[in-house]
Amino acid sequence: MKPAAVSSVAFRQETDSRPLPPGWKSYTSPEGLRYYVNSCSKETTWRRPSLLTESPQRPLAQQNSSPYANGCHSITKTSRPTEATDVALRKPTMMTQPPGSVSPARRQIKEVKETKITINCVTFPLPGEGPEQQLLKPNEWSYCDYFWNDKKDPQGTTSVAGFEVLLQKQLKGKQMQKEMAEFIHERIKIEEEYAKNLSKLSLNPLAAQEEGTLGEAWTQLKKSLHDEAEVHLKFSNKLHTEVEKPLLTFRCENFKKDLKKYDHHIADLRKQLASRYTSVEKARKALADRQKDLEVKTQQLEIKLSNKTEEDIKKARRKSTQAGDDLMRCVDLYNQTQCKWFEEMVTTSMELEKLEVERIEWIQQHLRQYTTLRHETDMFNQSMVEPVDKLLQNVDPAKDRELWVRENNTGDVRPVDMDI
């Protein structure tokens, strides 16, 4: 039965509300198709068992209609064996292929084009296969869309999980924040030293004896140095309280602990996924072994028909069916685990994205505060210089000369010629 036909049968069966016969249970395949298992006889079938049609004397072909009973082990291309394959048990024919060779059914399955690939226990679609995936947050370059693969280190010897790259970004951001605070601290030290030197220079007695309008301008200039020193000292204090300290204290408490919780949580889910994948591979190998055993016994029956060989085939079919069921259950558990990992990856990566946005906005806010304080400092410094500039504009050499002469003249009577 082709997958489309199986799907339509499964849909009709899902709408059937009649109870199943005793011993039967229903399951759902990884493709979402319904199949049925008899817990007593281990019989598996796509068709819904009915109380009216249930009979212990059914042909063997109907008892082993599991999707895995005759060499079909493709999870994505499940098909039901045809009746002609099972009729060979009742009608021996000449052997058409050597024992152990691949049957046409298995060869057909092997030729099915692969549409998925598993990398480090995570299953991805092959490029160009299947429907195109849409971004979870289009046009946003969101963390939740671009960190699903593992990243190889430059040497190519090891790989780093995509989530680990996001965690490293958070730790790097914390380090950058710390280094910015150190930079502002150095700026504060320069301001403090500058203020100290300005204050000291303002007390320097050099040119203290300058007189007149120029002396007044010189005195105001020295006083402005003292006032400017006070402005820079206030600027350094504000840099400490409004820029450096917020950068140092932002997310200091429990930040690394929270990151470790995220890391351990996602890493545990990834380990669970790896364990599920290992179980799938073991179940796949077990199924292949059972199918090979069944194929060998079927070929032996074609050579010589005997009750013992027929019983061996029945037993091999039951084991193959059971191995197929085990594989389906392992794949189902793997898919559930991968789904949980996927959901947690989306949730956690978006949380890390939110944290990064908050960090950048916080730094932006306080660096803008730095520029604001710097502008204020420049404005205060300008106000300190304005009186000096005004006095310098009023410097009048003639007036200064007049004042100096009035104070220091030694007499305005000029000498005259001597009489005889």
Buried (B, 14 or more C-beta within 10 A) or exposed (E): BEBEEBBEBBEEBBEEEEEBBEEBEBBEBBBEBBBBBBEEEBBBBBBBBEEEEBEEEEEBBBBBBBBBBBBBBEBEBBBBBEEEBBEBBEEEEEEEEEEEEBBEBBEBBEEEEEEEEEEEBBBEEEEEEEEEEEEEEEEEEBBBBEBBBBEEEEEEEEBEBBBBBBBEBBEEBBEEBBEBBEEBBEBBEEBBEBBEEBBEBBEEEEEEEBEBBBBBBBBBBBBBBBBBBBBBBBBBBBBBEBBBBBBBEBBEEEBEEBBEEBBEEBEEBBEBBBBBBEBBBEBBEBBBEBBBBBBBBBBBBBEEEEEEBBEBBBEBBBBBBBBBBBBBBBBBBBBEBBEEBBEBBBEBBBBBBEBBEEBEEBBEEBBEBBEEBEEBBEEBBEEBBEBBBEBBEEBEEEEBEEBEEEEEEEEEEEEEEEEE
